């Protein structure tokens, strides 16, 4: 779960930027896209290879 606390003197734009950065770093958009659309066997192979590289 990604969560961003907004500081007292912080603008909404900067908090939104931080939130988007955390979401992309956590890989939430990638999982959402994978669950929404059909994944071909080649795309599945590429995704799993990328996950193996990240774990190393």
C-alpha positions as CSV (number, residue, x, y, z in Angstrom):
1,X,0.0,0.0,0.0
2,X,1.4,3.3,-1.0
3,X,0.8,6.2,1.3
4,X,2.0,9.9,1.2
5,X,1.6,12.3,4.0
6,X,1.3,15.9,3.0
7,X,3.4,18.4,5.0
8,X,2.0,21.6,6.4
9,X,3.6,23.9,3.9
10,X,3.7,21.4,1.0
11,X,1.7,21.9,-2.1
12,X,-0.6,19.3,-3.5
13,X,1.4,19.1,-6.8
14,X,4.6,18.0,-5.1
15,X,2.7,15.5,-2.9
16,X,1.1,14.1,-6.1
17,X,4.5,13.8,-7.7
18,X,5.8,11.9,-4.7
19,X,2.8,9.6,-4.8
20,X,3.2,8.9,-8.5
21,X,6.9,8.2,-8.0
22,X,6.2,5.7,-5.1
23,X,3.5,4.0,-7.1
24,X,5.7,3.5,-10.1
25,X,8.6,2.3,-7.9
26,X,6.3,-0.2,-6.2
27,X,5.2,-1.6,-9.6
28,X,1.5,-1.1,-9.0
29,X,0.8,0.2,-12.5
30,X,2.5,-2.8,-14.1
31,X,0.4,-5.2,-12.0
32,X,-2.7,-3.3,-12.8
33,X,-2.0,-3.4,-16.5
34,X,-1.2,-7.1,-16.3
35,X,-4.5,-7.9,-14.6
36,X,-6.6,-5.8,-16.9
37,X,-5.4,-7.1,-20.3
38,X,-4.7,-10.5,-21.8
39,X,-1.0,-11.3,-21.6
40,X,0.6,-13.2,-24.4
41,X,3.1,-16.0,-23.6
42,X,5.9,-13.8,-24.9
43,X,4.9,-10.9,-22.6
44,X,4.6,-13.3,-19.7
45,X,8.2,-14.6,-20.4
46,X,9.5,-11.0,-20.6
47,X,7.8,-10.1,-17.3
48,X,9.1,-13.1,-15.5
49,X,12.6,-12.5,-16.8
50,X,12.5,-8.9,-15.6
51,X,11.3,-10.0,-12.2
52,X,14.3,-12.4,-12.0
53,X,16.7,-9.6,-12.9
54,X,15.1,-7.3,-10.2
55,X,15.5,-10.0,-7.5
56,X,19.2,-10.4,-8.2
